[in-house]
Structure formats: structure tokens, C-alpha cells
Amino acid sequence: MLDTTYREGDAKSEAFGTNAMLQDAPVEKIPDGPTIPSVAYQMVKDECYAQTQPRLNLATFVTTYMDEYATKLMNEAININYIDETEYPRVAVMCQKCINIMANLWNSPETNKWKAGALAIGSSEACMLGGIAAWLRWRERRIKAGKPYDKPNFVISAGYQVVWEKFATLWQIEMRQVPLSLEHPTLDIEKAISMCDENTICVVPIQGVTWTGLNDDVEALDKALDEFNAKTGNEVCIHVDAASGGFILPFLFPDVKWDFRLKWVLSISTSGHKFGLVYPGLGWVIWKDKKYLPGDMSFTVDYLGAEVTQVGLNYSRPAAQILGQYYQFIRLGFEGYKAVQQNSLDIARYLHATLSAMPEFQPYSPDVPNPIVTWLMKPDFQKTANWTLYDLQDKLQMHGWMVPAYAMPANIQDMVVMRVLCKQGFSRDMCDQLINDIKSAVKELNTLEYPTPTRIAMEKNIPITPRGFNHTGAPKKK
């Protein structure tokens, strides 16, 4: 007689021969009883099976490849909570070492042994912390001067990442947007200065704009702000959102002045989990000097066994990413980072040149300052084509690629572009595979006799919501 206990599940069971595989996965209620580990593992694994493979996700900015030693090291630290500094003091020291390394990469003038900075879950939290510090400094100056402090604002280009909209909403700070245009594809310095006044807490230039991959001219902004502050008596500072560029510029363009070498740059934020080459869950913010980090941002508790002081919006947080960042600094060194980033940039420029040579496309910009390639349909071709870039996105997704198509921000919202992130793990050979799939898809789309639904919608000015977007792709705006 057949032993039916195998179907109930035990150590000898074949996962796909158990009764659990005949049941729906739980949606609303926790199951009545336990499931053996091998079956539970397979059920969860299968839930993810139909997704894009991470290294083919060219929409996301986050790291999708680390070597086996980095992965092993991070897995071994998966149960460590960074906030428990008294239990894991070496992790806390390691974190501060990372802050020192990045501060010096960004030419910090601070002479203290431990530079002023903070760990964050990602660049979004890091941006928040930089913005809050600027706001608190501004508020303190206004209070001392006996002036109202109820109408703060900050200035940023319309190419901002959605965290700045959250910052403005949650802290009730007016966000003054400088429109992007074909004439000014990055921050229009003159327009930005015209939006500043005595209530401006900071101007936020971006290094590696999410929408385009371009860099705002921080040096020109610093010079213009210096003149503005001297003329008005204000102290409008700069927080640099360097989510991507913070790990590109120091290695590939060290002579470009965008960092603490500039007078009014008082804080910089970045993503360790983007071009910092660490798996998701890591951001950093550095201040020019400890005096620019308001004391009100530090909170101390003693219920973990000793006094623990931290700067951050989140409390408990993983320590594994800190180990991963420190490992990468040791493993790669300056020259290793430079080599990886240069390869990524070279591949991006190769893709940029190849797409620019196709009769259907043109680049958003002739420059490729970061390993980010953005392109659009040639206007003359778009007039007669029966398809859009949204259709190309769908075709590429059939081959496993996630390459987003999206409309640009307000003022140039009629422009639809595509974007590819050329990160570590995206080789020249993979790039050629992508190019071949693009060319094959375009060839097929060019044979269409009738317009696609997205083409009809575009002609009728109906908004198009691309499928498959998430917060790591193009940011959605109201």
C-alpha cells in the first residue's frame, strides 16, 4: 500500500508531490498548521519565478550583482541589527570608517578623527536627513534674528526624485521647481537663483538625475549663490543629491568641483546601493563639518543595555549592507572602483552611440556623464510610426529585459524617453544582446500596418501608464 504520509510532507517528501502544492498560497489568513521547510521554500520561490531576473532589470538603479564573498559576508550578518551598537560595537566602528572614506572622497575639510555623517536605509532617507538639517539650521537663524520661520522653501529642478516631494509634504516645506526644457536639460542656474529668498533653506542640485542621467552644474550654482548671499545677506546653502553621481564623479572625474571644495555645499547624500555597488538597503549622508549637523537630529535611548545615540528616520536597520560597503572599499580600493565605473561608463557610451546611429532614435543628450543612457524617438520618425516606446518596452520585456519608457516631467511632459542603467554586472556582451533584441523588436514594430493602442492614445493626448514601473524606475509625479 502507498504510504500517504509523503503527501502530507516530511523530510523525505518531494516538494511537488505534497498536498501543499495542490493548495492556493495564503492570501488573507495564515495557514492552520506548519509546512516543512523545503515545501515552504519552494512555494515562496515559485511566487517570484515569473519576475524579471535582477541583472536584466535595467530600469532599477540599485545593485543587482556582488561577488560571492560579498554575498557570503552579508548573508552571515543578516541577523545583526545595526542600532544595537553596544552589542555590535565593531559594526558601529565599521560604519564610521565608511563615513570617513566617503567624506574624504568628497574632499571634506573636517579635521575631526570621525567625520560628520549618518547611515541611511537608502538615498531617500539620506536626502531627508540632509534636507532636515538645512531646515533646522535656517530655522535657528530666523529665531535668533527674531524673524518668522513658518514659510520655509527649497529650490530644485523638476527632474527631482520623488523623495523630495515626500520631504516637502511631510515637513510642510514649499518645493520650488525649476522647469526642465530642451534649452536647459539640467538645472537652470539663473532661474534657480531667481526663486531664492530669505525663506529658502537650500538649493538641491542633482548629480545623476533619475530621469536623464545628467548632472546639474554645482560649481556654477555655488558661484551664483555666493553672489546672491553677499548681495542679500542670506545664507542659502547647497545640499547635493548625489544618489548616483556621488560614486561616479570621485573616481572618473576627480577634477570636477561639485563637492565640499565648494563654499556653500554643506551636505551630500548618496546611495551605497546604487553605484556604491552594494545590494539594496544602504544610503549615506555626509556634512561638511559637525557644526552643520544640528544637535536636535540626534536621539539617545538607553533601553538596549547602554546609551545609544543615532541620527536617522529609521531605528532598527540591517548591518549587512555596512559590511558589504566596507568589503567593497577594501576589495576594490580606489583603482578597483575606478575600473568598474569606467567599464560601466564605456558600455553606456557604446550603447548611446549604437542607438544614436539607428534611424528611429536620438539621444536625450549628446553627453553621457554617468552610466545612464536615455533616448527618444526622432520627431520626424514618430510622426509616421505606428508604435511608441511603450510598445518597445513590452517587446523587450518578452525577452526578460526591463527597460522603462516614461514621459518627462512637467514642461516637457509630451516627450517620451527610454532609459538603461549600465551597472556592474551588465557586460559588453549583455549589452550586445540587448541591442540585438532592440533591433529585432524595432524591425517587427516597423512592419505594423495599423497604430498600436499606445500610439492612438498618444495622438489623442490620453495619459499612458506604463506597466511594470516601481519606485526604483522612473519616479511618478502628480
N, C-alpha and C positions, 0 to 999 in steps of 0.2 A: 504494500500500500504506500502511496506517495506521502511523504512527510510534509504536511501543510504548514509546519512552523516556519519553513523557509519563506513562505509568502507573508507571514506576519513581520518578519525581519529579525535576524540575529546576526552574529558575527560571520556566519557562513553564507549569508544571503547575497545573491546577485541583485544589485540595486534595481535593475529593470525587470526583475522577476518578483518584486514585492507588491503587496496590495497598495502601498503608499503611492506607487506610480500610476494607479488607476483612479486616484482621487484628485480633485481640484486642489491647487495650492491655497493655503489660507488667505482670505481677503479681509474678513471682518472680525473673526473670532480666533483666538488661539486654539490649536488642536487640543483634544481632550487628553491625549497621552503623549509620551515621548516618541521620537523616531530615532532609529540607530544612526550614528554619525555619518556613515558612508552614504546612506539614502538621503539624509537631510542635506549633506554637501552637494549631492548630485542634483537635487531639486532646486537649490539656490543657484547652482552653476547653470542649470538649464534656463532659468529665468533670464540670465544675461546673454545666452548663447547667440541670439539674433542681432545683437548690437554691433555697431561698427567696432572693429578692432582698434584699440587705443592708438597704435602707431599710424593707422590710416586716417585718424581724426585730425585733419589739417585745419579744422576750424578752431580748435582749442589752443590757447596759449600755454597751457600747463605741460609740464614734463611728462612724457609717456615712455621714456626709456632711461634706465640706470643700469649700471653693470651689476653682475651677480653679487659682488662683495658689498656694494652699497645696499642692494636689496636685502641681503642677508643681515647686514648690520641694523637696518631699520626694522626688519621683522623681529629681531631679537629685543628691540626696545619698544615694541608695540604696547606693552603693558605699563610703561612708565609715564606718569603724569608730571609734566614739567613743573607745574606750580608747586609741587612738594619739594622745594629747594633744600630743606633740611634733610630729607631722606635721600635726595639725589643731588648732592652738592656739586659733583663733578660735571653733571649736565648743565647746571647753572653757570659754572665757570666756562664751559664749552660755548654756551650761548653768548657770554660776554666776549669771548675770543672772536666769535663770528662777527659781533658788532664792531669790535676794534678793526678787524680786517676790512670790513666794508667801509667804515669811516675813513680809513687810510686810502682805500681805493678811490674814494671820492674827495681826497685831498683835505681832510679835516684839519683845521688849525688847532684843535683842542690839545692841550698838553697833559691833561689828566691821564693816569695809567689806564683807567677804564673810560672809554668814550660814552657819550650820552646817546642812548638808543633803546629800542624795545623790540621784542619779538612780537609777531602777529600771526594770526591764522592764515592770512593771505594779504595781498596788496590792498584789498578793500579795507580791512581793519587798520592797516598801516596808514592809508590815506586819511581815514577818520582821525587817527591819533595826531597826525601832522596838522590837520585842519583844526582840531580842538585846541591844540597848543597855540596856534596862531590866534584863534578866537579869544582864549583866556588872556594871552599877553595883551591883545588890543583892549579887552575889557578892563584890565587892571590899569592901563594907561588912561583910559577915559574916566575911570572912577577917581584916580589921583588928580586929574585935571578938573574934576567937578563937572564933567560933560555927560550927556545922556549916552547910554550904551545899549539901547533897546532896538537898534536898527542896523545890525552888522550885515555886511555883504562880502562876497568874494567874486573874483573875476576869473573866467576860464573859457576856453574855446568850446564851440558846440560839438567838438569831437571828443568830449569827455566820456569817461567810463561811468556806468550807472551808479557807482558808489557815491559820486559827488552829488547826484540827485538825492540819494538817501541822506547824505550828510546835511544838505540844505533843508530837507524836510524834517528830519528828526531833531535837529538843533535850531530850527526856525531861523536860518541864515539865508538871506537872499542870494540866489545864484545868478550872476550877471553873465550871460553867454555872449561871447564874441562869435558872430556867424562865420562859418567857413564859406569860401567861394572859389571859383576857378582861378581868380586872381590871387587869392590868399588861401591856399590849401592847408596852411598851418596858422598858428595864432597871429592875427593882425595886431602888431605891437601898438601902433598908433591908436587903433580902436580900443584896445585893452586899457591903455592909459586914460583915454577919454572917459572910461566907465569908472575909474577910481575916484574916491573922495575920502573924506575924513572917517567914514564908517567902513572902509574896505580893510578887512583883516589880512588879506593876502591875495596875490595873483598866483594861479596854478598853471604853469606851463607843463606840457606832457612830452616825455621822451619815449617814443614808440606809441603813437596814437592808435588806439584799438581799431578804429575804422579804416586807417590808411597805412599804418606803419611808419609814418613820417615823424620828425622831431620838430618841436617848437624851438625857436631861436632864443635860448635862455640868456645868452650873453647880451644880445640886443635889448631884451626886456630889462635886464639888470641896469644897463646904462640909462634907458628911458626912465625907469623907476627912480634912479638916483637923482636925475634932474627934477622929476616930479616931486620927490620928497624934499629936496633942497628948496624948491620954489614954494611949496605949500606948508612945510613944517610937519607933514605927516610921516609915518614910519611904516608905509606899506611894504611888506616883505614878500618873499617868494617861497612857496612850498613846491618842490619839483615832484610831480608824479612820474617816477621813472620805473614803473612796473616792469617794462621790457628793457628800456634803454639803459637802466642802471647797471645791468650786467653785460652790456654790449660796448658802450662808449669807453669805459676804462681800459678795455683790452684792445679794441680795434681803432679807436680814435682818441688816444690819450691827450692830444693837444687841443681838442675842442673844450672850451670853457663853458660848462653847464652846471658845475657842482659848487663845492664850498670855496673855491677860488674866487667866486663872485660875491660881492659885498652883501647883497640882500637875500641871498639863498641861505635860509636859516634851518631848513629841514628838507629831507629827501626820503621818499618811500619807494620800495621796490618789492618784487615778487621773487622770493627764493625758489618758488616752484614753477617759475617760467624759465627765463634764460639763466637763472641761478642753478638750473639742472638738477633740481630735487623734486621728488614726487609731491603731489598736491597736499596743501595744508601749511604753507610757510610764507610769511611776509616779514619785512623788516622796515623800520623807520629809524633814521639817524638825525640827530640835531647837531648843529654846528658847534654848540657848546652847551654844557649843562645848564647854564643860566637861561637858555631858551626853552627848557623843559619845565613848565610850571609845576610847582610843588603840589598843587591841587590834583594833579593827574596821578599821583602815587597813592596807593591804598595799601594799608597794612592789616593783616589778620594774625591771630596767634593760636587759632584752633587746630593747627596742623602739627603742633608739638613745639613750635618756636615762632618768633615773629617773621612773617614773610611779606615783603613789600614788592608790589608789581605795578607796572604801567600797562594797561590793556583793557579792552572792552570785554573780552572773554576771560574766564577764570581758568578752569581746568583746560588743559591743552596738551596735545601729544608731544612727547620729547623726541620721537623717532626722527622727525624732519630736521631737528637740530643736529643730531648725529649725522644725518645724511648730508647736510650742508657742510659741516666741519670735515667730513670724509672727503667731499669733493674738493674743498680747498687744499687738503693735504695731498690727495691723489693726483689732482691736475696741476696745482700750482698756477702761477701766472701764465706761463707759456702753454700749459695744457688747456686752460680756459681760452686763451687766445687762439689756439689751433682749432678747438671745437667751434668757437664762434665764427672764425674765419671760414671754416668749411661750410657752416650753415649760411653765411652771407654769400659765399661764392655760388652755392647751389641756388639760392634765391635769385641772384643776378643772372644765372643761367636760365632759370625758369622765366624770369622777367624778359630776357632777350628773346627767348623762343616764342613766348606768347605775343610779344610785340611784333614779331615777324609774320604772324598769322593775319590774313586779310580781314578776319572778323573782329579782332580785338585791338585795343590800345591800352597802354599802362595808365594808371591814375596819375602817376608822377614819373618823370624821367629818372629820378633818383631812387636808390634802394639803400637807405642808411641803416636799416635793420633787416634781419632775415624774414621779412614780411612782404609778400607780393600781392598787390591789388590791381585789378584791371577791370575794364568795362568794354561794352560793345562799341565799335566805331559808330558814331551817329548816323553816317550815310548807310551803313550796313543795317543798323537797327530799324531804319525806316522801311526796309523791304523784307526783313527777316520774318518768318512765321513762328519764331520761337524767342524765348528770353533766357537770361542767365539762370532763372529759376528752373527752367527745363533742363539746362545743362547740369545743375546741381542734382536733379533727380537721376539723370543718366549716370553720373559719376557714383551716386550712392548705390546703384545696382552693382557696381564693381567693388563696393566696400569703402570707397573714399567718402569722407565728409568734407566737402568744400562749400562754404556758405555763400549764398547770394543774398544781398540785402540792399535796401535803399539807404542813401546817405542821409545825414542829419538835415534839420530844417535849413532852408535857404537853397539847398541843392538836393532836396529830397526826391526830385524826379530822376536823379542819377542812380542807377543800379550797378553795383560792382560785385566782384567775387574776390576772395582773399585766401591765400595759402600761407600757413606758418611753416617755415623751414627750420625745424628744431633738430637737436641732437636725436639721432635715430632715423632721420629722413635722409637717406643717402642719394648720391647722384643716380644710381641705378633705379631706386624707387621713384625718383623724380622723372626719369625717362619713362617708367611705366605709367605714371600719372599723365605725362604729356601724350603718350600714345592713346591712352583712354580718352583724353580730352579731344584729340584729333579725330578719333573714331566716332565719338559722340557727336561732334560738330558736323562731321560728314553725313551722319544719319539725319540729324536735325535739319540740315540744309536741303534735304530731299522732300521735306514736308510740303504737301500741296495746299494745306489749309492751316490757318493760325491755331496755335495751342490755346487752351483756356487762359494761361497767364498772359499771352500776347493780346488776347481780346480784352482782358481786364486792364492791361496797361493802356491800351488805346482808349478805353472808356474811363480812365482815371480811377479805377477801382483799386483800393489798397490791397496789396498782396502780402499774406503772412506766410513766409517760407516755413516749410516743415523741418523739424529736426533741430531747431535752434535751442541753445541753452545759455546759461549765464557766462560761459567761457567763450562763446562765439560773439557775434556782433551784438552789442547791447541794445535792448529795446527801449524806446522812449515814448513818452506820451505824445 
